[in-house]
Amino acid sequence: MAHPHIPAGHRPLALVYRGPASLPGCPEAVAGLLASGSWNLDVRFTGPDEALPLSADSLSRALLYSQPGGGTLSSAYRILRRQRRAIRGFVRNGGRYLGFCLGGYLAGSTPGFGLLPGDTDQYISSPGATIHDEGNTLVQVTWRGRTRTVFFQDGPIFSLDENANARVLAMYDNLTPAALVTRFGRGRVAVTGPHPEATDNWYTDHGLPVHHTRDLGLDLVEAVMQE
């Protein structure tokens, strides 16, 4: 895949945020997912304590930026709001944004990076939700027409504007979007509320039966990597 900032013969750079706006294990799971695909990505962490700081300069060398799961939206946005312009410019100019759970919330606008044709809200507070608390649990979604069970921890729904140009990949049981891909400027944005990148220990650490959903995570990445 050609990209104006990637010299010929170099592996495309994928940056995964790791820092105070994420939780231990979340960046590593996303990095593992990206490294396991067929895209030959050079996966690196970015953040305040990483070799590559999250900045416009670092993003200018990347093809993809991923925002993994983390804590609350309000605290994460306070940490990341100074990078809002750089992230928006990166995607607008052809970059890829990949958001998981908190990263999905941050793709919205209240508050967030404003990358979606619409906004986000809590699934657990939406009408007809099957989960009503913020604990680590399982959620059932319909992903490309197939019923799947995925690790979940207070993930978002995606509320699309009327006639929004977005492709919904997965729906919750209450028929709200659980994962989608859309365009922003010349770039692409893919977001998910559940955690298809979850590794086995995420389930076992919380006494949950293990569900293997990496294929869904790879599907999400493939959707955002397309031209």
HELIX and SHEET records of a PDB file:
HELIX    1   1 CYS A   26  SER A   36  1                                  11    
HELIX    2   2 ALA A   56  SER A   60  1                                   5    
HELIX    3   3 LEU A   73  LEU A   80  1                                   8    
HELIX    4   4 ARG A   81  GLN A   83  5                                   3    
HELIX    5   5 ARG A   84  ARG A   92  1                                   9    
HELIX    6   6 LEU A  102  LEU A  106  1                                   5    
HELIX    7   7 TYR A  123  SER A  125  5                                   3    
HELIX    8   8 ASP A  200  THR A  204  1                                   5    
HELIX    9   9 ARG A  214  MET A  225  1                                  12    
SHEET    1   A 9 ASP A  42  THR A  46  0                                        
SHEET    2   A 9 LEU A  13  TYR A  17  1                                        
SHEET    3   A 9 LEU A  64  GLN A  67  1                                        
SHEET    4   A 9 ARG A  96  PHE A 100  1                                        
SHEET    5   A 9 GLY A 187  THR A 192  1                                        
SHEET    6   A 9 PRO A 177  PHE A 184 -1                                        
SHEET    7   A 9 ALA A 166  TYR A 172 -1                                        
SHEET    8   A 9 THR A 137  TRP A 143 -1                                        
SHEET    9   A 9 ARG A 146  PHE A 152 -1                                        
SHEET    1   B 2 GLY A 118  GLN A 122  0                                        
SHEET    2   B 2 PRO A 156  LEU A 160 -1                                        
END                                                                             
